[in-house]
Amino acid sequence: MNAVTYWSGYVLSKLRSTLYALKPGKKALIKNERVRNSPLYDDVCAWQKTQMESMTFENDRPVKTDKGSVDLSLMHRIHRRTLLEIKHELGDLWRPSSVTLDKGKGISLDQSIAIMHRLRDAGFPDDALGVVSVQFAGRRHSFAIVHDKKDDFWMLDNGTFSFCPVRGSVFFAVRKDVHVLIGFNFFDVWNY
C-alpha cells in the first residue's frame, strides 16, 4: 500500500471511529470457549501447533503470564508500518509470518498474524495478542487484536474496516452486520 492511500484512509477511519464512539452503548467483548464446533477450529489448532513447533529458540515460546506491556503509541506505529509494508491480496490459505514479510503481501489473516508477531517481538504480552476472524456480506476477514482490558480489545485491521486502531466494543456496537467466527492466539481459541 502506498503512503497516500494509507494516510487518506487513516484520516477517514479516524473520523469514522470518532463518530462511532459518539453513539451510545458499547458491546462487552468477553472471551468464551463456545467455539469448538466452528469449522475454523481445526485450522486454528493446526496453525497453533505449527507456530509452537517453529518457535524453537531459547525463551521464545509463548507464555500466558503478563510478561511485557501494552504500549499504545508503539502499537500504532507497528500497525502503520505493517500496512505500508504488506500489501493485501486475495487467496485461500494462510502463510507463516516470515513468508508474508518476505513476499510483502498476504491475505488479511497473513497481515494479522504478521502484526501479532511484530507486537510480540516489540515486547507485548503473548496473552494480550490475538487474531479475530469475522464474517460480513458473505465473506470472511481477519484482523489482529490487542486485549488490554478484560472485556475489550483494540482492532488492528488492514483497511477493510479501518486504517487506524479501533476499540472492538465501539466497532461491534455499531457494525451489527459483522459477526465474530473465531478468535485465537498462540495457545487459546475463543469466541465472544
C-alpha positions in Angstrom: 0.0 0.0 0.0 1.4 3.4 -0.8 1.6 6.2 1.7 -1.1 8.4 0.1 -3.7 5.6 0.2 -2.7 4.8 3.8 -2.9 8.4 5.1 -6.2 9.3 3.3 -7.7 6.0 4.6 -6.3 6.8 8.1 -8.0 10.2 8.2 -11.3 8.8 7.1 -11.0 5.9 9.5 -10.2 8.2 12.4 -13.2 10.4 11.6 -15.4 7.3 11.3 -14.2 5.8 14.6 -14.7 9.1 16.4 -18.3 9.1 15.1 -18.8 5.5 16.2 -17.5 6.4 19.7 -20.2 9.1 20.0 -23.0 6.6 19.6 -24.5 5.4 22.8 -23.8 1.9 24.1 -20.7 -0.3 23.9 -20.6 -4.1 23.4 -18.7 -6.0 26.1 -16.4 -8.5 24.4 -15.6 -11.2 27.0 -13.8 -14.3 25.8 -15.6 -17.7 26.0 -14.9 -21.2 24.7 -18.1 -21.9 22.8 -16.1 -22.2 19.6 -15.1 -25.9 19.5 -17.8 -26.7 16.9 -16.6 -23.9 14.5 -15.5 -25.1 11.1 -12.3 -23.0 11.6 -11.4 -24.6 14.9 -9.3 -27.4 13.4 -7.5 -24.9 11.1 -6.6 -22.7 14.1 -5.4 -25.7 16.1 -3.2 -26.7 13.2 -1.8 -23.1 13.0 -1.1 -23.1 16.7 0.8 -26.4 16.5 2.8 -25.2 13.5 3.7 -21.9 15.3 4.8 -23.7 18.5 7.0 -26.1 16.6 8.6 -23.2 14.7 9.4 -21.4 18.0 12.5 -23.4 18.9 14.7 -20.5 20.1 15.6 -20.3 23.8 12.9 -18.4 25.7 10.9 -17.8 22.5 7.9 -19.9 23.5 4.7 -18.0 24.2 3.6 -17.7 27.8 0.3 -16.9 29.5 1.8 -14.6 32.0 1.9 -10.8 31.9 5.4 -10.6 30.7 5.7 -7.4 28.7 3.4 -4.4 28.5 1.0 -2.8 26.1 2.3 0.5 24.6 -0.4 2.2 22.6 1.9 4.5 20.6 4.1 1.6 19.7 1.0 -0.4 18.7 0.0 2.4 16.4 3.5 2.5 14.8 3.7 -1.2 14.3 0.2 -1.3 12.8 1.0 1.5 10.4 4.4 0.0 9.3 2.8 -3.4 8.6 0.0 -1.9 6.5 2.6 0.1 4.5 4.9 -2.9 4.0 2.4 -5.8 3.5 0.0 -5.5 0.6 -3.4 -7.2 0.8 -4.1 -10.0 -1.7 -6.9 -12.4 -2.1 -6.3 -16.0 -1.5 -7.3 -19.1 0.4 -4.5 -20.3 2.7 -2.5 -18.5 5.4 1.3 -18.5 5.3 3.8 -18.2 8.1 4.6 -14.6 9.0 8.2 -14.9 7.8 6.9 -15.8 4.3 4.3 -12.9 4.4 7.1 -10.5 5.4 9.4 -11.7 2.7 6.8 -11.6 0.0 5.3 -8.3 1.2 1.8 -9.5 0.6 -0.8 -11.8 2.1 -4.4 -12.3 2.8 -6.0 -10.5 5.8 -5.2 -13.4 8.1 -1.5 -13.2 7.0 -1.4 -9.5 7.7 -3.0 -10.0 11.1 -0.5 -12.8 12.1 2.4 -10.6 11.0 1.1 -7.7 13.1 0.7 -10.1 16.1 4.3 -11.4 15.7 5.7 -7.9 15.4 3.8 -6.8 18.5 5.2 -9.8 20.3 8.7 -9.0 19.1 8.2 -5.5 20.5 7.5 -6.8 24.0 3.7 -7.0 24.1 2.4 -9.8 26.4 1.6 -13.1 24.5 -1.8 -13.4 26.2 -2.8 -9.8 25.1 -2.3 -10.6 21.4 -4.5 -12.4 19.0 -6.4 -12.6 15.7 -10.1 -12.4 15.2 -11.8 -13.8 12.1 -15.3 -12.4 11.2 -17.9 -12.8 8.6 -19.8 -10.0 6.8 -21.5 -9.6 3.5 -20.9 -13.3 2.8 -17.1 -13.2 3.1 -14.5 -13.8 5.8 -12.0 -11.3 7.1 -9.4 -11.3 9.9 -7.7 -8.6 11.9 -5.1 -8.5 14.7 -6.2 -7.6 18.3 -4.6 -6.3 21.5 -6.6 -7.3 24.6 -5.7 -4.6 27.0 -9.0 -4.9 29.0 -10.9 -8.0 30.2 -13.9 -7.1 28.1 -12.5 -5.1 25.2 -9.6 -5.0 22.7 -8.0 -2.8 20.0 -8.8 -3.9 16.4 -5.8 -3.6 14.1 -7.3 -4.0 10.7 -5.9 -3.8 7.2 -8.2 -1.1 6.0 -11.2 -3.2 5.2 -12.9 -1.7 8.3 -10.3 0.8 9.5 -6.8 2.0 8.8 -6.4 3.1 12.5 -6.8 1.1 15.7 -10.4 1.0 16.8 -12.0 -0.2 20.1 -13.8 -3.6 19.5 -16.6 -2.6 21.9 -17.3 0.5 19.8 -17.0 -1.2 16.4 -19.2 -4.2 17.2 -21.8 -2.0 18.8 -22.2 -0.1 15.6 -21.5 -2.7 12.9 -24.1 -5.3 13.7 -23.6 -6.9 10.3 -20.2 -8.2 11.3 -20.2 -11.5 13.2 -17.2 -13.0 15.0 -16.4 -16.5 13.8 -13.4 -17.2 16.0 -10.6 -15.6 18.0 -7.2 -17.1 18.7 -3.6 -16.6 19.8 -0.7 -18.9 20.3 -2.5 -21.1 22.9 -6.2 -20.2 23.2 -9.2 -20.3 20.9 -12.3 -18.4 21.8 -15.5 -16.5 20.7 -17.3 -13.5 22.3 
